[in-house]
Amino acid sequence: MATAMTFEAYQDIRKTNPDLYYKPSTQKRMRADQVKLGDAFFQLSFFSAWDAKHDN
């Protein structure tokens, strides 16, 4: 089975290939990946700095 993709990866598909993104098979896979990854599915790479420990 293919590696699970994150929400961010699916958004890249939406921007570069909307026809593929809106196919029912892609939407089903996106939902399955969300279930498999849980909260990690929505963690965007550009927010990774927010996850770092801060001095506050």
KARAVEN-V761320 format. One record per residue. RES is the residue in three letters. PHI is phi in radians with two decimals (NA if undefined). NEAR is the number of other ideal C-beta (glycine too) atoms within 10 Angstrom. D_LAST is the distance of its C-alpha to the last C-alpha in Angstrom with 1 decimal. Layout:
res=RES phi=PHI near=NEAR d_last=D_LAST
res=RES phi=PHI near=NEAR d_last=D_LAST
This chain:
res=MET phi=NA near=5 d_last=42.4
res=ALA phi=-1.23 near=6 d_last=40.1
res=THR phi=-1.18 near=6 d_last=36.4
res=ALA phi=-1.16 near=16 d_last=34.3
res=MET phi=-1.83 near=18 d_last=32.9
res=THR phi=-1.60 near=18 d_last=29.7
res=PHE phi=-0.99 near=15 d_last=29.6
res=GLU phi=-1.05 near=14 d_last=28.7
res=ALA phi=-1.12 near=15 d_last=31.9
res=TYR phi=-1.17 near=18 d_last=34.0
res=GLN phi=-1.18 near=12 d_last=32.8
res=ASP phi=-1.09 near=12 d_last=34.0
res=ILE phi=-1.11 near=16 d_last=37.3
res=ARG phi=-1.01 near=14 d_last=37.4
res=LYS phi=-1.33 near=9 d_last=37.2
res=THR phi=-1.65 near=9 d_last=39.6
res=ASN phi=-2.58 near=12 d_last=42.0
res=PRO phi=-1.00 near=10 d_last=41.9
res=ASP phi=-1.06 near=8 d_last=45.2
res=LEU phi=-1.19 near=11 d_last=43.8
res=TYR phi=-1.03 near=16 d_last=40.6
res=TYR phi=-1.53 near=11 d_last=42.6
res=LYS phi=-1.16 near=12 d_last=45.1
res=PRO phi=-0.97 near=7 d_last=45.1
res=SER phi=-1.15 near=8 d_last=44.8
res=THR phi=-1.21 near=17 d_last=41.5
res=GLN phi=-1.12 near=12 d_last=40.1
res=LYS phi=-1.11 near=10 d_last=41.2
res=ARG phi=-1.16 near=15 d_last=39.5
res=MET phi=-1.06 near=20 d_last=36.2
res=ARG phi=-1.11 near=11 d_last=36.3
res=ALA phi=-1.10 near=12 d_last=37.1
res=ASP phi=-1.15 near=19 d_last=34.2
res=GLN phi=-1.12 near=18 d_last=31.8
res=VAL phi=-1.13 near=10 d_last=33.2
res=LYS phi=-1.13 near=12 d_last=33.1
res=LEU phi=-1.55 near=15 d_last=29.5
res=GLY phi=1.11 near=8 d_last=28.0
res=ASP phi=-1.07 near=7 d_last=24.5
res=ALA phi=-1.09 near=12 d_last=24.4
res=PHE phi=-1.02 near=19 d_last=27.2
res=PHE phi=-1.67 near=12 d_last=25.0
res=GLN phi=-1.34 near=14 d_last=22.1
res=LEU phi=-1.52 near=11 d_last=22.8
res=SER phi=-1.09 near=9 d_last=22.4
res=PHE phi=-1.34 near=7 d_last=21.0
res=PHE phi=-1.77 near=10 d_last=17.9
res=SER phi=-1.05 near=9 d_last=17.3
res=ALA phi=-1.13 near=8 d_last=14.4
res=TRP phi=-1.19 near=9 d_last=12.5
res=ASP phi=-1.39 near=7 d_last=13.2
res=ALA phi=-1.25 near=6 d_last=11.6
res=LYS phi=-1.21 near=5 d_last=8.7
res=HIS phi=-2.06 near=6 d_last=5.5
res=ASP phi=-1.40 near=3 d_last=3.8
res=ASN phi=-1.22 near=3 d_last=0.0
